[in-house]
Amino acid sequence: MDDERGQAAVELVAALPALLLAALVALQLLATGYAMTLADGAAEAGALALASGGSATQAARGALPGWAEEDVSVAVRGGRVSVRLRPPSPLRSLADRLVVTSAASARPAR
């Protein structure tokens, strides 16, 4: 019979890169989903501010956490507020491909 001592350790070391990659993919998907939820809330906050006569851009930016300050763009056209948010990611090029957009509409206050 062959000696099989250490086989489990070898298999674990061989599987670690695949496990790490799977964990990173899962975390990136969670971060992207969270960014979508934040973009939805920010667009709604901007639309509510627009409806009440306030600044939609300030309200949308104010509804986001501090880390998103550099990664968000807000556009207001008529009664529509659009928020574009780049999710957090260790790779900038990946984050650029996973940008989420959300929009909300309201009648501007008169």
Biopython code that builds the backbone (N, CA, C, O; Angstrom):
import numpy as np
from Bio.PDB.StructureBuilder import StructureBuilder

atoms = [
    (1, "MET", "N", (0.820, -1.177, 0.000)),
    (1, "MET", "CA", (0.000, 0.000, 0.000)),
    (1, "MET", "C", (0.878, 1.261, 0.000)),
    (1, "MET", "O", (1.878, 1.312, 0.715)),
    (2, "ASP", "N", (0.514, 2.276, -0.795)),
    (2, "ASP", "CA", (1.293, 3.498, -0.864)),
    (2, "ASP", "C", (1.079, 4.345, 0.381)),
    (2, "ASP", "O", (0.028, 4.281, 1.019)),
    (3, "ASP", "N", (2.075, 5.128, 0.711)),
    (3, "ASP", "CA", (1.988, 6.027, 1.864)),
    (3, "ASP", "C", (1.207, 7.271, 1.456)),
    (3, "ASP", "O", (1.605, 7.970, 0.524)),
    (4, "GLU", "N", (0.101, 7.556, 2.141)),
    (4, "GLU", "CA", (-0.775, 8.685, 1.784)),
    (4, "GLU", "C", (-0.737, 9.802, 2.815)),
    (4, "GLU", "O", (-1.607, 10.672, 2.809)),
    (5, "ARG", "N", (0.248, 9.795, 3.694)),
    (5, "ARG", "CA", (0.344, 10.867, 4.678)),
    (5, "ARG", "C", (0.629, 12.185, 3.973)),
    (5, "ARG", "O", (1.464, 12.251, 3.071)),
    (6, "GLY", "N", (-0.072, 13.232, 4.391)),
    (6, "GLY", "CA", (0.135, 14.549, 3.809)),
    (6, "GLY", "C", (-0.732, 14.833, 2.592)),
    (6, "GLY", "O", (-0.738, 15.950, 2.075)),
    (7, "GLN", "N", (-1.456, 13.834, 2.139)),
    (7, "GLN", "CA", (-2.287, 14.015, 0.935)),
    (7, "GLN", "C", (-3.332, 15.109, 1.129)),
    (7, "GLN", "O", (-3.551, 15.917, 0.227)),
    (8, "ALA", "N", (-3.983, 15.147, 2.294)),
    (8, "ALA", "CA", (-5.011, 16.160, 2.560)),
    (8, "ALA", "C", (-4.408, 17.564, 2.552)),
    (8, "ALA", "O", (-5.029, 18.508, 2.063)),
    (9, "ALA", "N", (-3.216, 17.696, 3.085)),
    (9, "ALA", "CA", (-2.556, 19.007, 3.103)),
    (9, "ALA", "C", (-2.240, 19.474, 1.687)),
    (9, "ALA", "O", (-2.417, 20.649, 1.363)),
    (10, "VAL", "N", (-1.781, 18.573, 0.859)),
    (10, "VAL", "CA", (-1.470, 18.901, -0.531)),
    (10, "VAL", "C", (-2.735, 19.323, -1.277)),
    (10, "VAL", "O", (-2.725, 20.294, -2.033)),
    (11, "GLU", "N", (-3.818, 18.587, -1.057)),
    (11, "GLU", "CA", (-5.082, 18.924, -1.717)),
    (11, "GLU", "C", (-5.622, 20.275, -1.237)),
    (11, "GLU", "O", (-6.172, 21.044, -2.024)),
    (12, "LEU", "N", (-5.461, 20.553, 0.049)),
    (12, "LEU", "CA", (-5.908, 21.844, 0.579)),
    (12, "LEU", "C", (-5.125, 22.988, -0.038)),
    (12, "LEU", "O", (-5.709, 23.990, -0.451)),
    (13, "VAL", "N", (-3.829, 22.851, -0.103)),
    (13, "VAL", "CA", (-2.984, 23.890, -0.703)),
    (13, "VAL", "C", (-3.338, 24.075, -2.173)),
    (13, "VAL", "O", (-3.332, 25.203, -2.667)),
    (14, "ALA", "N", (-3.642, 23.009, -2.869)),
    (14, "ALA", "CA", (-4.008, 23.101, -4.287)),
    (14, "ALA", "C", (-5.364, 23.777, -4.470)),
    (14, "ALA", "O", (-5.590, 24.452, -5.475)),
    (15, "ALA", "N", (-6.269, 23.599, -3.502)),
    (15, "ALA", "CA", (-7.619, 24.164, -3.621)),
    (15, "ALA", "C", (-7.714, 25.606, -3.127)),
    (15, "ALA", "O", (-8.683, 26.294, -3.448)),
    (16, "LEU", "N", (-6.741, 26.077, -2.361)),
    (16, "LEU", "CA", (-6.823, 27.427, -1.799)),
    (16, "LEU", "C", (-7.009, 28.540, -2.846)),
    (16, "LEU", "O", (-7.841, 29.419, -2.623)),
    (17, "PRO", "N", (-6.294, 28.551, -3.953)),
    (17, "PRO", "CA", (-6.522, 29.613, -4.944)),
    (17, "PRO", "C", (-7.961, 29.632, -5.476)),
    (17, "PRO", "O", (-8.538, 30.703, -5.665)),
    (18, "ALA", "N", (-8.531, 28.467, -5.713)),
    (18, "ALA", "CA", (-9.912, 28.407, -6.209)),
    (18, "ALA", "C", (-10.888, 28.894, -5.145)),
    (18, "ALA", "O", (-11.841, 29.607, -5.456)),
    (19, "LEU", "N", (-10.656, 28.513, -3.893)),
    (19, "LEU", "CA", (-11.508, 28.985, -2.800)),
    (19, "LEU", "C", (-11.397, 30.492, -2.619)),
    (19, "LEU", "O", (-12.402, 31.168, -2.401)),
    (20, "LEU", "N", (-10.191, 31.018, -2.707)),
    (20, "LEU", "CA", (-9.980, 32.459, -2.585)),
    (20, "LEU", "C", (-10.666, 33.216, -3.716)),
    (20, "LEU", "O", (-11.296, 34.247, -3.482)),
    (21, "LEU", "N", (-10.548, 32.714, -4.926)),
    (21, "LEU", "CA", (-11.208, 33.344, -6.070)),
    (21, "LEU", "C", (-12.732, 33.325, -5.903)),
    (21, "LEU", "O", (-13.396, 34.325, -6.176)),
    (22, "ALA", "N", (-13.276, 32.213, -5.464)),
    (22, "ALA", "CA", (-14.722, 32.124, -5.243)),
    (22, "ALA", "C", (-15.178, 33.107, -4.172)),
    (22, "ALA", "O", (-16.233, 33.727, -4.308)),
    (23, "ALA", "N", (-14.398, 33.252, -3.118)),
    (23, "ALA", "CA", (-14.738, 34.205, -2.057)),
    (23, "ALA", "C", (-14.682, 35.640, -2.572)),
    (23, "ALA", "O", (-15.549, 36.449, -2.240)),
    (24, "LEU", "N", (-13.675, 35.964, -3.376)),
    (24, "LEU", "CA", (-13.571, 37.321, -3.928)),
    (24, "LEU", "C", (-14.725, 37.630, -4.882)),
    (24, "LEU", "O", (-15.251, 38.743, -4.876)),
    (25, "VAL", "N", (-15.116, 36.669, -5.687)),
    (25, "VAL", "CA", (-16.251, 36.864, -6.597)),
    (25, "VAL", "C", (-17.531, 37.088, -5.795)),
    (25, "VAL", "O", (-18.325, 37.972, -6.120)),
    (26, "ALA", "N", (-17.727, 36.295, -4.758)),
    (26, "ALA", "CA", (-18.928, 36.452, -3.925)),
    (26, "ALA", "C", (-18.946, 37.819, -3.247)),
    (26, "ALA", "O", (-19.988, 38.473, -3.216)),
    (27, "LEU", "N", (-17.827, 38.256, -2.712)),
    (27, "LEU", "CA", (-17.766, 39.570, -2.066)),
    (27, "LEU", "C", (-17.996, 40.698, -3.068)),
    (27, "LEU", "O", (-18.641, 41.695, -2.742)),
    (28, "GLN", "N", (-17.475, 40.548, -4.283)),
    (28, "GLN", "CA", (-17.687, 41.581, -5.294)),
    (28, "GLN", "C", (-19.150, 41.662, -5.694)),
    (28, "GLN", "O", (-19.673, 42.756, -5.903)),
    (29, "LEU", "N", (-19.812, 40.533, -5.802)),
    (29, "LEU", "CA", (-21.238, 40.535, -6.119)),
    (29, "LEU", "C", (-22.051, 41.177, -4.999)),
    (29, "LEU", "O", (-22.998, 41.918, -5.266)),
    (30, "LEU", "N", (-21.690, 40.901, -3.758)),
    (30, "LEU", "CA", (-22.363, 41.544, -2.628)),
    (30, "LEU", "C", (-22.136, 43.057, -2.635)),
    (30, "LEU", "O", (-23.067, 43.824, -2.389)),
    (31, "ALA", "N", (-20.919, 43.483, -2.913)),
    (31, "ALA", "CA", (-20.618, 44.919, -2.963)),
    (31, "ALA", "C", (-21.388, 45.603, -4.087)),
    (31, "ALA", "O", (-21.850, 46.733, -3.924)),
    (32, "THR", "N", (-21.529, 44.936, -5.212)),
    (32, "THR", "CA", (-22.284, 45.506, -6.334)),
    (32, "THR", "C", (-23.771, 45.602, -6.006)),
    (32, "THR", "O", (-24.417, 46.596, -6.339)),
    (33, "GLY", "N", (-24.315, 44.579, -5.358)),
    (33, "GLY", "CA", (-25.713, 44.636, -4.925)),
    (33, "GLY", "C", (-25.944, 45.746, -3.911)),
    (33, "GLY", "O", (-26.957, 46.444, -3.963)),
    (34, "TYR", "N", (-25.005, 45.904, -2.993)),
    (34, "TYR", "CA", (-25.108, 46.975, -2.000)),
    (34, "TYR", "C", (-25.051, 48.340, -2.682)),
    (34, "TYR", "O", (-25.797, 49.249, -2.317)),
    (35, "ALA", "N", (-24.169, 48.485, -3.670)),
    (35, "ALA", "CA", (-24.077, 49.741, -4.406)),
    (35, "ALA", "C", (-25.390, 50.042, -5.130)),
    (35, "ALA", "O", (-25.803, 51.199, -5.200)),
    (36, "MET", "N", (-26.045, 49.018, -5.666)),
    (36, "MET", "CA", (-27.333, 49.214, -6.338)),
    (36, "MET", "C", (-28.380, 49.706, -5.354)),
    (36, "MET", "O", (-29.158, 50.604, -5.676)),
    (37, "THR", "N", (-28.410, 49.132, -4.166)),
    (37, "THR", "CA", (-29.349, 49.566, -3.130)),
    (37, "THR", "C", (-29.074, 51.017, -2.741)),
    (37, "THR", "O", (-30.004, 51.806, -2.576)),
    (38, "LEU", "N", (-27.809, 51.363, -2.597)),
    (38, "LEU", "CA", (-27.454, 52.746, -2.259)),
    (38, "LEU", "C", (-27.839, 53.715, -3.368)),
    (38, "LEU", "O", (-28.328, 54.811, -3.093)),
    (39, "ALA", "N", (-27.621, 53.320, -4.615)),
    (39, "ALA", "CA", (-27.975, 54.181, -5.743)),
    (39, "ALA", "C", (-29.485, 54.403, -5.800)),
    (39, "ALA", "O", (-29.941, 55.510, -6.084)),
    (40, "ASP", "N", (-30.260, 53.351, -5.532)),
    (40, "ASP", "CA", (-31.724, 53.486, -5.496)),
    (40, "ASP", "C", (-32.149, 54.503, -4.441)),
    (40, "ASP", "O", (-32.967, 55.384, -4.710)),
    (41, "GLY", "N", (-31.594, 54.377, -3.250)),
    (41, "GLY", "CA", (-31.939, 55.291, -2.165)),
    (41, "GLY", "C", (-31.518, 56.718, -2.453)),
    (41, "GLY", "O", (-32.244, 57.659, -2.131)),
    (42, "ALA", "N", (-30.357, 56.888, -3.055)),
    (42, "ALA", "CA", (-29.875, 58.226, -3.385)),
    (42, "ALA", "C", (-30.736, 58.873, -4.465)),
    (42, "ALA", "O", (-31.040, 60.063, -4.383)),
    (43, "ALA", "N", (-31.129, 58.106, -5.469)),
    (43, "ALA", "CA", (-31.991, 58.652, -6.521)),
    (43, "ALA", "C", (-33.340, 59.070, -5.941)),
    (43, "ALA", "O", (-33.879, 60.117, -6.300)),
    (44, "GLU", "N", (-33.876, 58.253, -5.051)),
    (44, "GLU", "CA", (-35.152, 58.595, -4.420)),
    (44, "GLU", "C", (-35.026, 59.839, -3.546)),
    (44, "GLU", "O", (-35.911, 60.695, -3.552)),
    (45, "ALA", "N", (-33.931, 59.943, -2.794)),
    (45, "ALA", "CA", (-33.705, 61.128, -1.965)),
    (45, "ALA", "C", (-33.594, 62.376, -2.830)),
    (45, "ALA", "O", (-34.112, 63.435, -2.474)),
    (46, "GLY", "N", (-32.917, 62.250, -3.965)),
    (46, "GLY", "CA", (-32.795, 63.383, -4.875)),
    (46, "GLY", "C", (-34.137, 63.781, -5.462)),
    (46, "GLY", "O", (-34.433, 64.970, -5.579)),
    (47, "ALA", "N", (-34.957, 62.798, -5.832)),
    (47, "ALA", "CA", (-36.278, 63.095, -6.395)),
    (47, "ALA", "C", (-37.181, 63.752, -5.348)),
    (47, "ALA", "O", (-37.934, 64.672, -5.671)),
    (48, "LEU", "N", (-37.113, 63.295, -4.118)),
    (48, "LEU", "CA", (-37.914, 63.910, -3.047)),
    (48, "LEU", "C", (-37.474, 65.345, -2.791)),
    (48, "LEU", "O", (-38.309, 66.223, -2.578)),
    (49, "ALA", "N", (-36.171, 65.583, -2.810)),
    (49, "ALA", "CA", (-35.674, 66.947, -2.637)),
    (49, "ALA", "C", (-36.121, 67.828, -3.795)),
    (49, "ALA", "O", (-36.501, 68.981, -3.590)),
    (50, "LEU", "N", (-36.077, 67.299, -4.993)),
    (50, "LEU", "CA", (-36.512, 68.043, -6.172)),
    (50, "LEU", "C", (-37.990, 68.407, -6.064)),
    (50, "LEU", "O", (-38.387, 69.522, -6.401)),
    (51, "ALA", "N", (-38.796, 67.465, -5.594)),
    (51, "ALA", "CA", (-40.237, 67.702, -5.449)),
    (51, "ALA", "C", (-40.539, 68.759, -4.396)),
    (51, "ALA", "O", (-41.547, 69.462, -4.480)),
    (52, "SER", "N", (-39.655, 68.867, -3.400)),
    (52, "SER", "CA", (-39.904, 69.844, -2.336)),
    (52, "SER", "C", (-39.161, 71.157, -2.560)),
    (52, "SER", "O", (-39.192, 72.041, -1.704)),
    (53, "GLY", "N", (-38.504, 71.287, -3.689)),
    (53, "GLY", "CA", (-37.840, 72.543, -4.025)),
    (53, "GLY", "C", (-36.390, 72.625, -3.589)),
    (53, "GLY", "O", (-35.776, 73.685, -3.710)),
    (54, "GLY", "N", (-35.826, 71.538, -3.086)),
    (54, "GLY", "CA", (-34.429, 71.524, -2.656)),
    (54, "GLY", "C", (-33.495, 71.113, -3.773)),
    (54, "GLY", "O", (-33.905, 70.922, -4.917)),
    (55, "SER", "N", (-32.231, 70.982, -3.415)),
    (55, "SER", "CA", (-31.215, 70.566, -4.382)),
    (55, "SER", "C", (-31.196, 69.040, -4.486)),
    (55, "SER", "O", (-30.866, 68.344, -3.526)),
    (56, "ALA", "N", (-31.549, 68.545, -5.644)),
    (56, "ALA", "CA", (-31.569, 67.096, -5.857)),
    (56, "ALA", "C", (-30.171, 66.518, -5.790)),
    (56, "ALA", "O", (-29.980, 65.430, -5.246)),
    (57, "THR", "N", (-29.198, 67.215, -6.326)),
    (57, "THR", "CA", (-27.823, 66.725, -6.329)),
    (57, "THR", "C", (-27.283, 66.610, -4.914)),
    (57, "THR", "O", (-26.685, 65.594, -4.559)),
    (58, "GLN", "N", (-27.485, 67.632, -4.110)),
    (58, "GLN", "CA", (-27.003, 67.585, -2.724)),
    (58, "GLN", "C", (-27.704, 66.490, -1.933)),
    (58, "GLN", "O", (-27.065, 65.789, -1.149)),
    (59, "ALA", "N", (-28.999, 66.336, -2.125)),
    (59, "ALA", "CA", (-29.743, 65.313, -1.398)),
    (59, "ALA", "C", (-29.286, 63.910, -1.798)),
    (59, "ALA", "O", (-29.138, 63.037, -0.943)),
    (60, "ALA", "N", (-29.064, 63.698, -3.082)),
    (60, "ALA", "CA", (-28.618, 62.380, -3.545)),
    (60, "ALA", "C", (-27.229, 62.065, -3.005)),
    (60, "ALA", "O", (-26.983, 60.957, -2.529)),
    (61, "ARG", "N", (-26.332, 63.023, -3.074)),
    (61, "ARG", "CA", (-24.976, 62.807, -2.544)),
    (61, "ARG", "C", (-24.995, 62.631, -1.032)),
    (61, "ARG", "O", (-24.215, 61.850, -0.487)),
    (62, "GLY", "N", (-25.882, 63.353, -0.354)),
    (62, "GLY", "CA", (-25.987, 63.249, 1.092)),
    (62, "GLY", "C", (-26.549, 61.925, 1.563)),
    (62, "GLY", "O", (-26.356, 61.549, 2.719)),
    (63, "ALA", "N", (-27.237, 61.214, 0.693)),
    (63, "ALA", "CA", (-27.828, 59.915, 1.046)),
    (63, "ALA", "C", (-26.825, 58.772, 0.921)),
    (63, "ALA", "O", (-27.144, 57.628, 1.244)),
    (64, "LEU", "N", (-25.623, 59.074, 0.458)),
    (64, "LEU", "CA", (-24.611, 58.035, 0.251)),
    (64, "LEU", "C", (-23.557, 58.074, 1.347)),
    (64, "LEU", "O", (-23.308, 59.132, 1.925)),
    (65, "PRO", "N", (-22.933, 56.934, 1.643)),
    (65, "PRO", "CA", (-21.857, 56.918, 2.640)),
    (65, "PRO", "C", (-20.604, 57.611, 2.100)),
    (65, "PRO", "O", (-20.490, 57.855, 0.899)),
    (66, "GLY", "N", (-19.683, 57.919, 2.984)),
    (66, "GLY", "CA", (-18.474, 58.660, 2.611)),
    (66, "GLY", "C", (-17.620, 57.999, 1.549)),
    (66, "GLY", "O", (-17.021, 58.695, 0.729)),
    (67, "TRP", "N", (-17.544, 56.669, 1.536)),
    (67, "TRP", "CA", (-16.675, 56.010, 0.558)),
    (67, "TRP", "C", (-17.140, 56.247, -0.871)),
    (67, "TRP", "O", (-16.347, 56.124, -1.805)),
    (68, "ALA", "N", (-18.408, 56.584, -1.057)),
    (68, "ALA", "CA", (-18.958, 56.739, -2.406)),
    (68, "ALA", "C", (-18.750, 58.144, -2.976)),
    (68, "ALA", "O", (-19.099, 58.399, -4.128)),
    (69, "GLU", "N", (-18.197, 59.038, -2.195)),
    (69, "GLU", "CA", (-18.055, 60.432, -2.621)),
    (69, "GLU", "C", (-17.320, 60.589, -3.952)),
    (69, "GLU", "O", (-17.715, 61.396, -4.793)),
    (70, "GLU", "N", (-16.268, 59.826, -4.134)),
    (70, "GLU", "CA", (-15.474, 59.906, -5.366)),
    (70, "GLU", "C", (-16.040, 59.043, -6.493)),
    (70, "GLU", "O", (-15.637, 59.187, -7.647)),
    (71, "ASP", "N", (-16.965, 58.154, -6.166)),
    (71, "ASP", "CA", (-17.424, 57.153, -7.128)),
    (71, "ASP", "C", (-18.849, 57.365, -7.616)),
    (71, "ASP", "O", (-19.445, 56.443, -8.171)),
    (72, "VAL", "N", (-19.411, 58.555, -7.424)),
    (72, "VAL", "CA", (-20.807, 58.794, -7.781)),
    (72, "VAL", "C", (-20.916, 59.977, -8.736)),
    (72, "VAL", "O", (-20.143, 60.932, -8.670)),
    (73, "SER", "N", (-21.891, 59.882, -9.617)),
    (73, "SER", "CA", (-22.268, 61.043, -10.428)),
    (73, "SER", "C", (-23.791, 61.137, -10.392)),
    (73, "SER", "O", (-24.501, 60.135, -10.484)),
    (74, "VAL", "N", (-24.263, 62.360, -10.258)),
    (74, "VAL", "CA", (-25.701, 62.616, -10.171)),
    (74, "VAL", "C", (-26.085, 63.538, -11.316)),
    (74, "VAL", "O", (-25.428, 64.552, -11.551)),
    (75, "ALA", "N", (-27.141, 63.188, -12.022)),
    (75, "ALA", "CA", (-27.639, 64.006, -13.123)),
    (75, "ALA", "C", (-29.114, 64.306, -12.878)),
    (75, "ALA", "O", (-29.894, 63.428, -12.507)),
    (76, "VAL", "N", (-29.476, 65.570, -13.096)),
    (76, "VAL", "CA", (-30.868, 65.987, -12.942)),
    (76, "VAL", "C", (-31.317, 66.575, -14.270)),
    (76, "VAL", "O", (-30.748, 67.553, -14.754)),
    (77, "ARG", "N", (-32.336, 65.971, -14.849)),
    (77, "ARG", "CA", (-32.907, 66.462, -16.112)),
    (77, "ARG", "C", (-34.408, 66.519, -15.950)),
    (77, "ARG", "O", (-35.067, 65.488, -15.821)),
    (78, "GLY", "N", (-34.944, 67.713, -15.956)),
    (78, "GLY", "CA", (-36.372, 67.868, -15.746)),
    (78, "GLY", "C", (-36.740, 67.374, -14.364)),
    (78, "GLY", "O", (-36.208, 67.866, -13.369)),
    (79, "GLY", "N", (-37.624, 66.428, -14.290)),
    (79, "GLY", "CA", (-38.019, 65.866, -13.016)),
    (79, "GLY", "C", (-37.385, 64.517, -12.738)),
    (79, "GLY", "O", (-37.867, 63.777, -11.880)),
    (80, "ARG", "N", (-36.312, 64.179, -13.445)),
    (80, "ARG", "CA", (-35.683, 62.859, -13.296)),
    (80, "ARG", "C", (-34.287, 63.010, -12.703)),
    (80, "ARG", "O", (-33.467, 63.790, -13.186)),
    (81, "VAL", "N", (-34.040, 62.243, -11.646)),
    (81, "VAL", "CA", (-32.726, 62.228, -10.988)),
    (81, "VAL", "C", (-32.085, 60.877, -11.260)),
    (81, "VAL", "O", (-32.652, 59.836, -10.927)),
    (82, "SER", "N", (-30.907, 60.893, -11.861)),
    (82, "SER", "CA", (-30.171, 59.660, -12.148)),
    (82, "SER", "C", (-28.900, 59.636, -11.313)),
    (82, "SER", "O", (-28.167, 60.622, -11.235)),
    (83, "VAL", "N", (-28.658, 58.495, -10.696)),
    (83, "VAL", "CA", (-27.455, 58.307, -9.887)),
    (83, "VAL", "C", (-26.664, 57.160, -10.483)),
    (83, "VAL", "O", (-27.200, 56.077, -10.721)),
    (84, "ARG", "N", (-25.392, 57.402, -10.721)),
    (84, "ARG", "CA", (-24.479, 56.394, -11.274)),
    (84, "ARG", "C", (-23.400, 56.166, -10.234)),
    (84, "ARG", "O", (-22.699, 57.104, -9.853)),
    (85, "LEU", "N", (-23.256, 54.921, -9.765)),
    (85, "LEU", "CA", (-22.346, 54.619, -8.665)),
    (85, "LEU", "C", (-21.444, 53.448, -9.015)),
    (85, "LEU", "O", (-21.900, 52.406, -9.486)),
    (86, "ARG", "N", (-20.147, 53.645, -8.773)),
    (86, "ARG", "CA", (-19.174, 52.575, -8.988)),
    (86, "ARG", "C", (-19.007, 51.829, -7.661)),
    (86, "ARG", "O", (-18.686, 52.456, -6.651)),
    (87, "PRO", "N", (-19.213, 50.520, -7.636)),
    (87, "PRO", "CA", (-19.102, 49.769, -6.377)),
    (87, "PRO", "C", (-17.650, 49.669, -5.922)),
    (87, "PRO", "O", (-16.733, 49.783, -6.735)),
    (88, "PRO", "N", (-17.441, 49.456, -4.633)),
    (88, "PRO", "CA", (-16.065, 49.259, -4.171)),
    (88, "PRO", "C", (-15.502, 47.962, -4.744)),
    (88, "PRO", "O", (-16.207, 46.959, -4.848)),
    (89, "SER", "N", (-14.236, 47.997, -5.109)),
    (89, "SER", "CA", (-13.605, 46.828, -5.698)),
    (89, "SER", "C", (-12.095, 46.972, -5.574)),
    (89, "SER", "O", (-11.578, 48.086, -5.656)),
    (90, "PRO", "N", (-11.381, 45.875, -5.380)),
    (90, "PRO", "CA", (-9.925, 45.956, -5.335)),
    (90, "PRO", "C", (-9.310, 46.265, -6.710)),
    (90, "PRO", "O", (-8.170, 46.723, -6.795)),
    (91, "LEU", "N", (-10.059, 46.016, -7.762)),
    (91, "LEU", "CA", (-9.571, 46.288, -9.119)),
    (91, "LEU", "C", (-10.409, 47.395, -9.754)),
    (91, "LEU", "O", (-11.608, 47.219, -9.969)),
    (92, "ARG", "N", (-9.789, 48.525, -10.052)),
    (92, "ARG", "CA", (-10.497, 49.675, -10.616)),
    (92, "ARG", "C", (-11.173, 49.331, -11.941)),
    (92, "ARG", "O", (-12.301, 49.756, -12.188)),
    (93, "SER", "N", (-10.497, 48.570, -12.788)),
    (93, "SER", "CA", (-11.084, 48.223, -14.097)),
    (93, "SER", "C", (-12.334, 47.360, -13.922)),
    (93, "SER", "O", (-13.284, 47.484, -14.695)),
    (94, "LEU", "N", (-12.338, 46.497, -12.922)),
    (94, "LEU", "CA", (-13.518, 45.683, -12.652)),
    (94, "LEU", "C", (-14.660, 46.558, -12.143)),
    (94, "LEU", "O", (-15.806, 46.388, -12.557)),
    (95, "ALA", "N", (-14.350, 47.486, -11.255)),
    (95, "ALA", "CA", (-15.370, 48.391, -10.724)),
    (95, "ALA", "C", (-15.988, 49.228, -11.842)),
    (95, "ALA", "O", (-17.191, 49.488, -11.828)),
    (96, "ASP", "N", (-15.176, 49.651, -12.805)),
    (96, "ASP", "CA", (-15.696, 50.436, -13.923)),
    (96, "ASP", "C", (-16.695, 49.630, -14.758)),
    (96, "ASP", "O", (-17.614, 50.204, -15.342)),
    (97, "ARG", "N", (-16.526, 48.321, -14.819)),
    (97, "ARG", "CA", (-17.445, 47.470, -15.582)),
    (97, "ARG", "C", (-18.714, 47.134, -14.809)),
    (97, "ARG", "O", (-19.708, 46.706, -15.395)),
    (98, "LEU", "N", (-18.677, 47.330, -13.486)),
    (98, "LEU", "CA", (-19.817, 46.975, -12.647)),
    (98, "LEU", "C", (-20.605, 48.197, -12.164)),
    (98, "LEU", "O", (-21.360, 48.102, -11.196)),
    (99, "VAL", "N", (-20.435, 49.325, -12.822)),
    (99, "VAL", "CA", (-21.140, 50.539, -12.425)),
    (99, "VAL", "C", (-22.650, 50.302, -12.456)),
    (99, "VAL", "O", (-23.180, 49.714, -13.399)),
    (100, "VAL", "N", (-23.328, 50.768, -11.413)),
    (100, "VAL", "CA", (-24.783, 50.628, -11.337)),
    (100, "VAL", "C", (-25.429, 51.997, -11.514)),
    (100, "VAL", "O", (-24.851, 53.020, -11.145)),
    (101, "THR", "N", (-26.617, 52.005, -12.074)),
    (101, "THR", "CA", (-27.356, 53.242, -12.307)),
    (101, "THR", "C", (-28.774, 53.074, -11.803)),
    (101, "THR", "O", (-29.391, 52.021, -11.969)),
    (102, "SER", "N", (-29.278, 54.122, -11.187)),
    (102, "SER", "CA", (-30.657, 54.120, -10.719)),
    (102, "SER", "C", (-31.245, 55.506, -10.988)),
    (102, "SER", "O", (-30.525, 56.505, -11.020)),
    (103, "ALA", "N", (-32.543, 55.547, -11.177)),
    (103, "ALA", "CA", (-33.201, 56.825, -11.459)),
    (103, "ALA", "C", (-34.538, 56.870, -10.740)),
    (103, "ALA", "O", (-35.173, 55.844, -10.496)),
    (104, "ALA", "N", (-34.945, 58.080, -10.408)),
    (104, "ALA", "CA", (-36.257, 58.318, -9.799)),
    (104, "ALA", "C", (-36.808, 59.611, -10.374)),
    (104, "ALA", "O", (-36.043, 60.504, -10.741)),
    (105, "SER", "N", (-38.089, 59.716, -10.454)),
    (105, "SER", "CA", (-38.725, 60.898, -11.043)),
    (105, "SER", "C", (-39.661, 61.564, -10.039)),
    (105, "SER", "O", (-40.242, 60.916, -9.168)),
    (106, "ALA", "N", (-39.784, 62.870, -10.190)),
    (106, "ALA", "CA", (-40.711, 63.643, -9.368)),
    (106, "ALA", "C", (-41.029, 64.921, -10.127)),
    (106, "ALA", "O", (-40.261, 65.364, -10.981)),
    (107, "ARG", "N", (-42.154, 65.493, -9.804)),
    (107, "ARG", "CA", (-42.456, 66.795, -10.383)),
    (107, "ARG", "C", (-41.727, 67.866, -9.599)),
    (107, "ARG", "O", (-41.846, 67.928, -8.376)),
    (108, "PRO", "N", (-40.974, 68.709, -10.286)),
    (108, "PRO", "CA", (-40.266, 69.776, -9.589)),
    (108, "PRO", "C", (-41.257, 70.713, -8.886)),
    (108, "PRO", "O", (-42.354, 70.968, -9.383)),
    (109, "ALA", "N", (-40.846, 71.213, -7.727)),
    (109, "ALA", "CA", (-41.690, 72.155, -6.984)),
    (109, "ALA", "C", (-41.793, 73.461, -7.765)),
    (109, "ALA", "O", (-40.858, 73.855, -8.461)),
    (110, "ARG", "N", (-42.916, 74.113, -7.644)),
    (110, "ARG", "CA", (-43.082, 75.392, -8.356)),
    (110, "ARG", "C", (-43.207, 76.518, -7.390)),
    (110, "ARG", "O", (-43.354, 77.669, -7.800)),
]
sb = StructureBuilder()
sb.init_structure("model")
sb.init_model(0)
sb.init_chain("A")
sb.init_seg("    ")
for serial, (resi, resn, name, xyz) in enumerate(atoms, 1):
    if name == "N":
        sb.init_residue(resn, " ", resi, " ")
    sb.init_atom(name, np.array(xyz, "f"), 0.0, 1.0, " ", f" {name:<3s}", serial, name[0])
structure = sb.get_structure()
